[in-house]
Amino acid sequence: MNADLAVGATGLLAEFNARGVISWADYHVATKVSYLYGESDERVQLALALTVRALRAGSACLDLAVAADNVLAGDDDSAADDWPPAQLWPPADEWLAAVAASPLTASGPDAPSSTPLRLVDGLLYLEKYWTEESNVGAELALRRAREPIHTPPTAAQLDELFAGIDPDVAQRQAIAVAASCGVSVIAGGPGTGKTATIARLLAAMLAERADLRIGLAAPTGKAAARMEEAVRQATAMMPASFSAQSAALAKLTATTLHRLLGWSPEGRTRFEHHASNPLPHDVVVVDEASMVNVVLMSRLLSALRPDARLVLVGDPDQLAPVEAGAVLADIVENPGSPPAGLSGILAGLGLPDSGAVVRLGTNHRSSPELARLAAAVLAGDADHAVELAWAGGMLFADAESAQLAQTITRSGAAIVAAARAGDPARALAALESHRLLCARRHGPYGVSWWGRQVQTWLSEAIPGLNTRQSWYPGLPLLITKNSPDTDLSNGDTGVVMDGPDGIRRAYFARAAEPHSVPVSLLDEAEPAYAMTVHKAQGSQFDAVSLILPEADSPLLTRELVYTAITRAKSKLRIIGTQESLRHGVLHRAQRASGLGRRL
């Protein structure tokens, strides 16, 4: 019996549950809430269940008019094979009318917030997410409406900041915009110079005001560590005339957004800093902002002082957050009117008028082959993407190839050898040399299946290794939940080994030195033999092997393929068919959001 089937379910909800579109949890939420509010219309109950489900797929709301086409399968692709026939879906007009008339629903943006659902312009929200999305829209609009109130760097300062470096107009533009505006975006893919731009931006700000209070943050601990390390590396290459600012930047530490806001044990979304107790910072820079969901962005914006500057840095073409909302992509796609006076500032510096969103497009780091493939995927050019993948030796049909096994065992052996030698820095470097990525967690194309396969390969190839032993030296780990007590965040990866004190520990990369935690304190961790593409966001590896699912998988999207490709610095292996790669390039992820309409 399918464990996700709701026992005793009947009617329309039972049909959608049996086909895997809604889970038993969605079913029970819909039926319980409907009972409490006296709603017996199955169409309304279905809308509620699908809205709850949409949150798991990353949408902030449900677009009733196109739900039959755009409701995505969950993490395990469960709904792909037996999608409900057209006659089971309520006609869109009737469905919308039934939901609007329901006691569950507040209709319109100004209706009292006393019901669990909110219907606005055909988009159905859980009331909480409507409130959070509305707050993000209002805060962004308010902050962007203010005239630039800060002094941008002069043209001479920009020349000085980029002395000895090939001029990049977009980087200069980004510095001028972010220095001037209350809210700005520096967008770009890996290797486009985002971190180097951040370092120069902050140096310019410190040159204007030496006592500037700066906050550096990212959604995950690993992304924060990478941000801190990258800023320090970029700072070390700053011109000598900015030595004082470079010294100040070298002392900065980056943290997770949760720690920046002051995570409260009373709830996942309750923080020490809020509108009544704002953050002390004059400027906050958030890296990997594409991973920030609508609730966390709402909390951040509410916690900023009115005169503080916020700089969002990230790649809007990546996968959106696992949780609801694609805030960065919404802002980039709907930048709105620029602050008054910004055009004049940019013109005075001889820079193009960009508004408050600047895209960096020149790739300075990835191999040319990977950069071209990523560009073809973003352009939706499936034929060219397949051609580049084949010509570059990046597409393989045989998932059991000895080449893949050799790559995995070589990196695994290096991790185990370093762990047995008690060398955490070398073990963590080996961990980043290669990563096996999957689109989903379960099934023959998923993390669970491939994790078992990797365990078998490692046990056969490495003398004395028993991968079934708990916490063996060399075990790669993935943290799956934020843990302030251990200073670990969801998405952190580490390696198990014995510490100098003889205690078995897990070591995690940090900018200064590895952070270790006794394995006895790790409650939310799992082996990292393979990872989902979602979990790999915020990371890059020397080489990546990507397992593509079957061609008709609804999880297979352009954003997933692009995100996986751009995790690789130098080498990529795609395990799958031409049809799967082609499908992924041609199909965009469908996420419902109303934020863009309010920007």
C-alpha positions as CSV (number, residue, x, y, z in Angstrom):
1,M,0.0,0.0,0.0
2,N,1.3,3.5,-0.9
3,A,2.2,5.2,2.4
4,D,1.2,8.6,0.9
5,L,-2.4,7.6,0.2
6,A,-5.0,9.2,2.5
7,V,-6.9,6.4,4.2
8,G,-10.6,6.7,3.7
9,A,-10.3,9.5,1.1
10,T,-13.3,9.9,-1.2
11,G,-14.4,12.1,-4.1
12,L,-12.3,14.5,-6.0
13,L,-9.5,14.7,-3.4
14,A,-9.2,11.0,-3.4
15,E,-8.7,11.0,-7.2
16,F,-5.9,13.5,-7.0
17,N,-4.3,11.8,-4.0
18,A,-4.4,8.4,-5.8
19,R,-2.5,9.9,-8.8
20,G,0.1,11.4,-6.6
21,V,-0.8,15.1,-7.2
22,I,-1.6,15.8,-3.6
23,S,-0.2,14.0,-0.6
24,W,-2.0,12.6,2.4
25,A,-0.8,15.7,4.3
26,D,-2.4,18.0,1.7
27,Y,-5.6,16.0,1.9
28,H,-5.8,16.2,5.6
29,V,-5.1,19.9,5.8
30,A,-7.8,20.6,3.2
31,T,-10.4,18.4,4.8
32,K,-9.7,19.6,8.4
33,V,-9.7,23.3,7.5
34,S,-12.8,22.9,5.3
35,Y,-14.6,21.2,8.2
36,L,-13.7,24.0,10.6
37,Y,-15.1,26.7,8.2
38,G,-18.1,24.7,7.0
39,E,-16.9,24.3,3.4
40,S,-18.2,21.2,1.6
41,D,-17.5,22.1,-2.0
42,E,-14.9,19.6,-3.3
43,R,-13.6,22.1,-5.8
44,V,-12.7,24.6,-3.0
45,Q,-11.1,21.7,-0.9
46,L,-9.0,20.8,-4.0
47,A,-7.9,24.4,-4.4
48,L,-6.8,24.5,-0.8
49,A,-4.9,21.2,-1.1
50,L,-3.2,22.3,-4.2
51,T,-2.2,25.6,-2.7
52,V,-0.6,23.8,0.2
53,R,1.2,21.5,-2.3
54,A,2.3,24.5,-4.4
55,L,4.3,25.7,-1.4
56,R,6.3,22.5,-1.4
57,A,7.0,23.0,-5.1
58,G,8.3,26.5,-4.4
59,S,5.3,28.6,-5.5
60,A,4.0,31.3,-3.2
61,C,0.5,30.8,-4.5
62,L,-1.7,28.8,-7.0
63,D,-2.7,30.2,-10.3
64,L,-6.2,28.6,-10.7
65,A,-6.5,29.5,-14.4
66,V,-3.4,27.3,-15.4
67,A,-3.2,24.9,-12.5
68,A,-3.9,21.9,-14.6
69,D,-0.8,22.6,-16.8
70,N,1.6,24.2,-14.3
71,V,1.2,22.3,-11.0
72,L,4.6,20.7,-10.6
73,A,5.4,17.2,-9.4
74,G,6.9,17.0,-5.9
75,D,10.5,16.2,-5.1
76,D,10.1,12.6,-6.1
77,D,8.3,13.0,-9.4
78,S,5.4,11.0,-8.0
79,A,2.7,12.6,-10.2
80,A,4.4,12.2,-13.6
81,D,3.0,8.9,-14.8
82,D,-0.8,9.2,-14.0
83,W,-1.7,12.8,-14.3
84,P,-5.4,13.5,-13.7
85,P,-7.4,13.6,-17.0
86,A,-8.8,16.9,-18.1
87,Q,-12.4,16.0,-17.0
88,L,-11.3,15.8,-13.4
89,W,-10.1,19.4,-13.3
90,P,-12.8,21.9,-12.5
91,P,-13.5,24.4,-15.3
92,A,-11.3,27.4,-14.5
93,D,-14.2,30.0,-14.4
94,E,-16.4,27.9,-12.2
95,W,-13.5,27.0,-10.0
96,L,-12.5,30.6,-9.5
97,A,-16.1,31.6,-8.7
98,A,-16.5,28.8,-6.2
99,V,-13.2,29.7,-4.4
100,A,-14.1,33.4,-4.4
101,A,-17.5,32.6,-2.7
102,S,-16.1,30.3,-0.1
103,P,-16.0,31.0,3.6
104,L,-12.4,29.9,3.4
105,T,-11.5,32.9,1.2
106,A,-10.8,36.6,1.6
107,S,-11.2,38.1,-1.9
108,G,-9.1,41.0,-3.0
109,P,-6.0,42.7,-1.4
110,D,-8.0,44.8,1.1
111,A,-10.4,42.2,2.6
112,P,-10.0,41.5,6.3
113,S,-7.4,38.8,7.1
114,S,-9.6,36.4,9.0
115,T,-9.6,33.4,6.7
116,P,-7.0,30.8,5.7
117,L,-7.1,31.7,2.0
118,R,-6.6,34.9,0.0
119,L,-7.7,35.3,-3.6
120,V,-6.1,38.2,-5.5
121,D,-6.2,38.6,-9.3
122,G,-6.8,34.8,-9.8
123,L,-3.9,33.9,-7.5
124,L,-4.8,31.8,-4.4
125,Y,-2.6,32.2,-1.4
126,L,-2.5,30.9,2.1
127,E,-3.0,34.0,4.1
128,K,0.4,33.9,5.7
129,Y,2.2,33.9,2.3
130,W,0.0,36.7,1.0
131,T,1.0,38.8,4.0
132,E,4.8,38.0,3.5
133,E,4.7,38.6,-0.2
134,S,2.8,41.9,0.3
135,N,5.3,43.0,2.8
136,V,8.2,42.3,0.5
137,G,6.5,44.2,-2.3
138,A,5.7,47.2,-0.1
139,E,9.2,47.4,1.5
140,L,11.0,47.2,-1.8
141,A,8.7,49.8,-3.4
142,L,9.2,52.1,-0.4
143,R,13.0,51.8,-0.4
144,R,13.3,52.1,-4.1
145,A,11.2,55.2,-4.2
146,R,13.7,57.2,-2.1
147,E,16.2,59.3,-4.0
148,P,19.8,58.1,-3.8
149,I,21.0,59.5,-0.5
150,H,24.6,58.3,-0.6
151,T,27.5,59.6,-2.5
152,P,28.7,57.3,-5.3
153,P,32.4,56.9,-6.1
154,T,33.9,59.4,-8.5
155,A,35.1,58.3,-12.0
156,A,38.7,58.7,-10.7
157,Q,38.0,56.4,-7.8
158,L,36.5,53.8,-10.1
159,D,39.6,54.0,-12.3
160,E,41.7,53.5,-9.2
161,L,39.7,50.5,-7.9
162,F,40.1,48.7,-11.3
163,A,43.7,49.7,-11.8
164,G,45.6,47.0,-13.6
165,I,42.4,45.1,-14.5
166,D,40.7,44.9,-17.9
167,P,37.8,47.4,-17.7
168,D,34.4,45.8,-17.1
169,V,31.7,48.5,-17.6
170,A,29.1,46.4,-15.8
171,Q,31.2,46.0,-12.7
172,R,31.8,49.8,-12.5
173,Q,28.1,50.3,-13.1
174,A,27.2,47.9,-10.3
175,I,29.5,49.7,-7.8
176,A,28.0,53.1,-8.7
177,V,24.4,51.8,-8.5
178,A,24.8,49.8,-5.2
179,A,26.7,52.7,-3.6
180,S,23.8,55.1,-4.4
181,C,20.6,53.1,-3.9
182,G,18.7,51.8,-0.9
183,V,18.1,48.5,-2.6
184,S,20.2,47.2,-5.6
185,V,20.9,43.9,-7.3
186,I,24.2,42.6,-8.7
187,A,23.2,39.7,-10.9
188,G,25.3,37.2,-12.8
189,G,26.4,33.6,-13.1
190,P,29.4,31.9,-11.5
191,G,32.7,33.5,-12.5
192,T,31.3,36.8,-13.6
193,G,33.1,38.8,-11.0
194,K,30.3,39.3,-8.4
195,T,32.6,38.9,-5.4
196,A,35.3,41.0,-6.8
197,T,32.7,43.7,-7.4
198,I,31.4,43.4,-3.8
199,A,34.9,43.9,-2.4
200,R,35.5,47.0,-4.5
201,L,32.0,48.3,-3.7
202,L,32.7,48.0,0.0
203,A,36.1,49.6,-0.3
204,A,34.5,52.5,-2.1
205,M,31.9,52.8,0.7
206,L,34.6,52.7,3.4
207,A,36.5,55.3,1.6
208,E,33.5,57.6,1.9
209,R,32.9,56.6,5.6
210,A,35.5,54.7,7.6
211,D,33.1,53.7,10.4
212,L,30.6,52.1,8.1
213,R,28.9,49.1,9.7
214,I,28.8,46.3,7.2
215,G,26.9,43.0,7.3
216,L,27.8,40.1,5.0
217,A,25.3,37.2,4.8
218,A,24.2,34.3,2.7
219,P,21.3,31.8,3.0
220,T,23.5,28.8,4.1
221,G,26.7,28.4,6.2
222,K,28.6,27.1,3.3
223,A,27.6,30.0,1.0
224,A,28.6,32.4,3.8
225,A,32.0,30.7,4.2
226,R,32.6,30.9,0.5
227,M,31.5,34.6,0.5
228,E,33.9,35.5,3.3
229,E,36.8,33.7,1.7
230,A,36.1,35.2,-1.7
231,V,35.9,38.7,-0.4
232,R,39.2,38.3,1.5
233,Q,40.9,37.0,-1.7
234,A,39.5,39.9,-3.7
235,T,40.5,42.3,-1.0
236,A,44.1,41.1,-1.2
237,M,44.2,42.1,-4.8
238,M,43.0,45.7,-4.1
239,P,45.2,48.6,-5.2
240,A,47.7,49.9,-2.6
241,S,45.8,53.2,-2.3
242,F,42.9,51.3,-0.7
243,S,45.1,49.5,1.8
244,A,43.2,51.0,4.8
245,Q,39.9,49.8,3.4
246,S,41.4,46.4,2.5
247,A,42.5,45.9,6.1
248,A,39.0,46.7,7.3
249,L,37.4,44.3,4.8
250,A,39.8,41.5,5.8
251,K,38.4,41.6,9.3
252,L,34.8,41.1,8.1
253,T,33.0,37.8,8.7
254,A,30.1,36.5,6.8
255,T,27.2,34.7,8.5
256,T,23.9,33.1,7.6
257,L,20.8,35.2,7.3
258,H,19.3,33.4,10.2
259,R,22.3,34.3,12.4
260,L,22.4,37.9,11.1
261,L,18.7,38.4,12.1
262,G,19.1,36.5,15.4
263,W,17.3,33.2,15.1
264,S,14.9,32.6,17.9
265,P,14.2,29.1,19.2
266,E,10.5,30.0,19.5
267,G,10.0,29.5,15.8
268,R,11.7,29.2,12.4
269,T,10.7,32.6,11.2
270,R,10.9,34.6,14.4
271,F,14.0,36.7,14.9
272,E,15.7,39.0,17.4
273,H,15.9,41.8,14.8
274,H,12.7,43.2,13.3
275,A,11.1,46.6,12.6
276,S,11.0,47.5,16.3
277,N,14.6,46.3,16.9
278,P,16.4,46.8,13.5
279,L,19.8,45.6,12.5
280,P,22.6,48.0,13.4
281,H,24.2,47.8,9.9
282,D,24.5,50.7,7.5
283,V,24.8,48.2,4.5
284,V,23.9,44.6,4.2
285,V,25.2,42.4,1.4
286,V,23.4,39.1,0.7
287,D,25.2,36.6,-1.5
288,E,23.4,33.7,-3.2
289,A,20.2,35.8,-3.0
290,S,18.4,33.5,-5.5
291,M,18.1,31.0,-2.6
292,V,16.3,33.4,-0.3
293,N,12.6,32.6,0.0
294,V,9.8,35.1,0.4
295,V,9.4,34.7,4.1
296,L,13.1,35.2,4.9
297,M,13.3,38.2,2.6
298,S,10.3,39.7,4.3
299,R,12.0,39.3,7.7
300,L,15.2,40.8,6.3
301,L,13.5,43.9,4.8
302,S,11.5,44.5,8.0
303,A,14.7,44.3,10.0
304,L,16.7,46.9,8.0
305,R,16.9,50.5,9.2
306,P,15.1,52.9,6.8
307,D,18.4,54.5,5.7
308,A,20.3,51.2,5.4
309,R,21.5,49.9,2.0
310,L,20.7,46.4,0.9
311,V,22.7,44.8,-1.9
312,L,21.3,41.5,-3.3
313,V,23.9,39.4,-5.1
314,G,23.1,36.2,-7.0
315,D,22.1,34.4,-10.2
316,P,18.4,34.8,-11.0
317,D,18.6,32.0,-13.6
318,Q,19.3,29.3,-11.0
319,L,16.7,27.2,-9.4
320,A,14.5,29.2,-7.1
321,P,14.5,28.4,-3.3
322,V,13.2,25.1,-2.1
323,E,10.7,27.0,0.0
324,A,8.1,29.4,-1.5
325,G,9.0,32.4,-3.6
326,A,11.6,33.4,-6.2
327,V,12.2,36.9,-4.9
328,L,15.5,37.6,-6.7
329,A,14.1,36.5,-10.1
330,D,11.0,38.5,-9.6
331,I,13.0,41.7,-8.8
332,V,15.3,41.1,-11.8
333,E,12.4,40.5,-14.2
334,N,10.4,43.4,-12.8
335,P,12.9,46.1,-11.7
336,G,10.4,48.9,-11.6
337,S,11.2,52.5,-11.8
338,P,14.7,53.5,-10.8
339,P,15.2,55.9,-7.9
340,A,15.0,59.5,-8.9
341,G,18.5,60.9,-9.7
342,L,20.1,57.6,-10.4
343,S,20.2,58.2,-14.2
344,G,22.0,61.5,-13.7
345,I,24.6,59.9,-11.4
346,L,25.4,57.1,-14.0
347,A,25.5,59.7,-16.8
348,G,27.9,61.8,-14.8
349,L,30.2,58.8,-14.5
350,G,29.9,58.0,-18.2
351,L,28.1,54.7,-17.5
352,P,24.9,53.3,-19.1
353,D,21.6,53.8,-17.4
354,S,20.7,50.4,-15.8
355,G,18.3,51.2,-13.0
356,A,18.9,49.5,-9.7
357,V,19.5,46.0,-11.3
358,V,22.9,45.4,-12.9
359,R,23.8,42.1,-14.7
360,L,27.4,41.0,-15.0
361,G,27.8,38.9,-18.1
362,T,31.5,38.3,-18.7
363,N,32.7,34.9,-17.4
364,H,36.2,35.2,-15.9
365,R,36.5,31.7,-14.4
366,S,34.6,28.8,-15.9
367,S,36.1,26.9,-18.8
368,P,35.0,28.3,-22.3
369,E,33.2,25.0,-23.0
370,L,31.1,25.1,-19.9
371,A,30.4,28.8,-20.3
372,R,29.1,28.2,-23.9
373,L,27.0,25.3,-22.8
374,A,25.5,27.3,-19.9
375,A,24.7,30.1,-22.4
376,A,23.0,27.8,-24.8
377,V,20.8,26.3,-22.0
378,L,19.8,29.8,-20.8
379,A,18.9,30.8,-24.4
380,G,16.7,27.7,-24.7
381,D,18.7,26.5,-27.7
382,A,18.3,22.7,-27.2
383,D,20.0,21.7,-30.5
384,H,23.1,23.8,-29.7
385,A,23.2,22.6,-26.1
386,V,23.1,18.9,-27.2
387,E,25.7,19.6,-29.9
388,L,28.1,21.3,-27.4
389,A,27.6,18.6,-24.8
390,W,28.5,15.8,-27.3
391,A,31.4,17.7,-28.9
392,G,32.8,18.5,-25.5
393,G,32.6,14.9,-24.3
394,M,30.1,15.9,-21.6
395,L,27.1,13.8,-22.5
396,F,27.1,10.0,-21.7
397,A,24.2,7.6,-22.1
398,D,25.7,4.8,-20.0
399,A,25.1,5.5,-16.3
400,E,27.1,2.3,-15.4
401,S,30.2,3.5,-17.2
402,A,33.6,2.5,-15.6
403,Q,34.7,6.1,-16.2
404,L,32.1,7.4,-13.7
405,A,33.0,4.7,-11.2
406,Q,36.6,5.6,-11.5
407,T,36.0,9.3,-11.0
408,I,33.9,8.7,-7.9
409,T,36.3,6.2,-6.3
410,R,39.3,8.4,-7.0
411,S,37.8,11.4,-5.2
412,G,36.4,9.1,-2.4
413,A,39.8,7.5,-1.9
414,A,41.4,10.9,-1.6
415,I,38.8,11.9,1.1
416,V,39.3,8.7,3.1
417,A,43.1,8.9,2.9
418,A,43.1,12.5,4.2
419,A,40.6,11.6,6.9
420,R,42.7,8.7,8.0
421,A,45.8,11.0,8.1
422,G,43.8,13.5,10.3
423,D,44.1,16.3,7.7
424,P,40.8,18.1,7.6
425,A,41.9,20.8,5.1
426,R,43.0,18.2,2.6
427,A,39.9,16.1,3.2
428,L,37.6,19.0,2.6
429,A,39.5,20.0,-0.6
430,A,39.1,16.4,-1.8
431,L,35.4,16.6,-1.0
432,E,35.0,19.6,-3.3
433,S,36.9,18.0,-6.2
434,H,33.9,16.1,-7.5
435,R,30.2,15.9,-6.7
436,L,27.5,13.6,-8.0
437,L,24.2,15.5,-8.5
438,C,20.7,14.2,-9.1
439,A,17.4,15.9,-10.0
440,R,15.4,14.2,-7.2
441,R,15.9,12.2,-4.0
442,H,14.3,8.8,-4.8
443,G,13.9,6.3,-7.6
444,P,16.5,5.0,-10.1
445,Y,17.7,8.5,-11.0
446,G,17.7,9.8,-7.4
447,V,20.1,10.5,-4.6
448,S,19.1,7.4,-2.5
449,W,19.7,4.9,-5.4
450,W,23.0,6.5,-6.4
451,G,24.2,6.8,-2.8
452,R,23.9,3.0,-2.5
453,Q,25.8,2.6,-5.7
454,V,28.6,4.9,-4.6
455,Q,28.8,3.0,-1.3
456,T,29.3,-0.2,-3.2
457,W,32.0,1.3,-5.5
458,L,33.9,2.8,-2.5
459,S,33.8,-0.4,-0.5
460,E,35.2,-2.4,-3.4
461,A,37.9,0.0,-4.3
462,I,39.3,1.2,-0.9
463,P,41.1,-1.4,1.2
464,G,39.7,-1.7,4.7
465,L,36.7,0.5,4.1
466,N,33.3,-0.5,5.4
467,T,30.8,2.1,4.3
468,R,28.1,0.6,6.4
469,Q,30.1,1.4,9.6
470,S,28.6,4.4,11.4
471,W,30.7,7.6,11.3
472,Y,33.7,6.0,9.6
473,P,36.7,8.3,8.9
474,G,36.1,9.7,5.4
475,L,32.3,9.7,5.5
476,P,31.1,12.7,3.6
477,L,28.2,14.5,5.3
478,L,25.4,16.8,4.4
479,I,23.6,18.9,7.1
480,T,19.9,18.9,6.6
481,K,18.7,21.4,9.2
482,N,19.9,24.7,10.7
483,S,21.5,24.1,14.1
484,P,22.6,27.3,16.0
485,D,24.0,25.2,18.9
486,T,26.6,23.6,16.6
487,D,27.0,26.6,14.3
488,L,25.9,24.5,11.3
489,S,23.4,25.3,8.6
490,N,21.2,23.4,6.2
491,G,23.4,22.6,3.2
492,D,26.8,22.5,5.0
493,T,29.0,19.6,3.9
494,G,31.8,18.0,5.9
495,V,34.0,15.0,6.4
496,V,34.2,12.7,9.5
497,M,37.6,11.9,11.1
498,D,39.2,11.6,14.5
499,G,40.2,14.9,16.1
500,P,43.5,15.5,17.9
501,D,41.7,14.8,21.1
502,G,40.7,11.3,19.9
503,I,37.0,12.3,19.6
504,R,35.4,11.4,16.3
505,R,34.3,14.7,14.7
506,A,32.9,16.1,11.5
507,Y,34.9,18.9,9.9
508,F,33.3,21.7,7.9
509,A,34.9,24.3,5.7
510,R,35.1,27.9,7.0
511,A,37.0,30.9,5.6
512,A,39.7,30.9,8.4
513,E,40.0,27.3,9.5
514,P,37.8,24.1,9.5
515,H,35.0,24.0,12.0
516,S,34.6,20.7,13.9
517,V,31.7,19.2,15.8
518,P,31.6,15.9,17.6
519,V,29.5,13.4,15.7
520,S,27.5,12.7,18.8
521,L,26.0,16.2,18.5
522,L,24.9,15.7,14.8
523,D,21.2,15.0,14.8
524,E,20.3,16.3,11.3
525,A,23.0,14.9,9.0
526,E,23.0,12.4,6.1
527,P,25.7,10.8,3.9
528,A,26.7,13.1,1.0
529,Y,27.6,10.4,-1.6
530,A,25.2,12.2,-3.9
531,M,23.2,15.4,-3.6
532,T,20.2,17.0,-5.3
533,V,20.9,19.9,-7.6
534,H,18.9,22.1,-5.2
535,K,21.2,21.2,-2.3
536,A,24.2,22.0,-4.4
537,Q,23.2,25.6,-4.8
538,G,25.7,28.0,-3.3
539,S,28.6,25.6,-4.0
540,Q,31.0,24.9,-6.9
541,F,33.1,21.9,-7.5
542,D,36.1,21.2,-9.7
543,A,34.1,18.5,-11.5
544,V,30.4,17.5,-11.5
545,S,28.5,14.4,-12.7
546,L,24.9,15.1,-13.3
547,I,22.3,12.3,-13.5
548,L,19.4,13.3,-15.7
549,P,15.9,11.7,-15.1
550,E,13.7,10.4,-17.9
551,A,12.8,12.9,-20.6
552,D,9.2,13.4,-19.5
553,S,10.1,14.2,-15.9
554,P,8.4,17.4,-14.7
555,L,11.4,18.1,-12.5
556,L,13.6,18.4,-15.6
557,T,13.7,22.1,-16.3
558,R,16.1,24.7,-17.8
559,E,16.8,26.1,-14.4
560,L,17.8,22.7,-13.0
561,V,20.1,21.9,-16.0
562,Y,21.7,25.4,-15.8
563,T,22.2,25.2,-12.1
564,A,23.9,21.8,-12.3
565,I,26.1,22.9,-15.2
566,T,27.3,26.0,-13.4
567,R,28.2,24.1,-10.2
568,A,31.2,22.8,-12.2
569,K,34.4,24.8,-12.5
570,S,36.3,22.8,-15.0
571,K,34.7,19.5,-15.9
572,L,31.2,18.2,-16.4
573,R,29.7,14.8,-17.1
574,I,26.0,14.5,-17.9
575,I,24.6,11.0,-17.6
576,G,21.4,10.8,-19.6
577,T,19.9,10.8,-23.1
578,Q,19.8,13.5,-25.7
579,E,16.0,13.6,-25.2
580,S,16.4,14.3,-21.5
581,L,18.9,17.1,-22.0
582,R,16.7,18.6,-24.8
583,H,13.6,18.4,-22.6
584,G,15.4,20.2,-19.8
585,V,16.6,23.0,-22.0
586,L,13.2,23.6,-23.5
587,H,11.0,23.6,-20.4
588,R,11.0,26.4,-17.9
589,A,10.2,25.9,-14.2
590,Q,6.6,27.2,-13.5
591,R,6.4,29.0,-10.2
592,A,3.4,31.1,-9.3
593,S,4.1,34.5,-7.7
594,G,2.3,37.8,-7.5
595,L,5.3,39.8,-6.3
596,G,6.3,41.0,-9.8
597,R,2.9,42.7,-10.1
598,R,3.7,44.9,-7.1
599,L,7.2,45.9,-8.0
